[in-house]
Amino acid sequence: MQRRLRKIKPAKTEGPNIRPIMTPAFFTRSGTGFVLVFVAMMVVSSVKADEDEPVAAEPSGETPPPRHRVREKLLDKPHEILSRGVETLSRDLDALLGDPNRLYDSTGSTAQLRARITDFEGGHTEGRASVNAQISLPNTEDRLKVAIQRGLESATETAAERDIRNVTGAAPGRLSDNNFYLGLKALAAKVVGVQLSAEAGVRVRSTPDPYARIRAFRDFTVSAWTFRLAETPLWSNADGYSALTEATLDRPLGERWHFRFTSKANWREATHYFDLGQLVSLIHTPDPKTSVTLDLGAFGPSEPDPKPTFYSIALRTRRQAYRDWLYVELTPQLFYPQTNGYRPVASLMLQVEVLFGDRYLRTP
């Protein structure tokens, strides 16, 4: 099944020769790409400077330096207000299911906000945001969680597939879906070494669209290798049945390097064939706050001609920019879709991720 990229201007060619994609002009033609790189470098540099700067003890009663006051006003206080709001919502929902007078330090609920801007060759720029949340319910002995997510299949995406979806509108073999879903997730105990969970909910829109999903996985360890086999049957009223099979192989390569190989096969009732995917990732963690990941991917259907119809290359740099709840990612990507004659399509994505919840609040 051939896929059509959405909102991407393919690279122009002259004759049989393909013009290089990642040239300096890509970053300077519209100025946006250069600004994205500059902002990311400034964030990392300022954080690094703070880490290297010795912190002197402040006499009691003295006000913090102006720079710290600005950060507290612009970052810490708004984050604290929203984090307490997430915790309050979680406690209110939990009180409906059990003892409203039960005492506990924190529910452990979290909310995630991602905002990104993507720059395409040719000057086209696109910005989007998404919200996901996991609301814990302690009165259920943490066996039930309220899940809020954007995109029904986003829960089983790898980071590489998420980056592709952010740029093209849908990862290869996945549905284009930007709707919000509200669900109740039940966590079951292990059965013969298999971890089970079940989820049911509705698509949030004028006419509710129900869905149900079961996920089962088991981990195997042989020497330094870890193998995970997972199965995820899914039903939705709008799209019918599907079943995703995943096999992931992990191995550490020393203290700072990690290798991961992922195979996926997703069968759909609507097509009656498998959408296949192969992903290879090499992960480097130069320090506890930084990770650099090289992702190589090949995707294609099993019918009518089982061959790759989409290739991808991405280099994702992720940095913990502030405290333990603000992260920045910079990801240049190259796609080679069959619909574009396997000619490369380039993009540069800057993403900011913020985590909210009681666990991220500063202790007095």
Secondary structure, DSSP 8 states (H G I E B T S, - for coil): -----SS-----EETTEE--SS-HHHHHSSSHHHHHHHHHHHHHHHHHHHHHS------TT----HHHHHHIIIIIHHHHHHHHHHHHHHHHHHHHHS-TT---S----EEEEEEEEEEETTS-EEEEEEEEEEEE-GGGTT-EEEEEEESGGGGG--HHHHHHHHHHSS-TTS-----EEEEEEEE---BTTBEEEEEEEEE-SSS-EEEEEEEEEEEEEETTEEEEEEEEEEEETTTEEEEEEEEEEEEE-SSSEEEEEEEEEEEETTTSSEEEEEEEEEEEEEETTEEEEEEEEEEEESSSS-S--EEEEEEEEEEEEETTTEEEEEEEEEEEEGGGTT--EEEEEEEEEEEESGGGS---
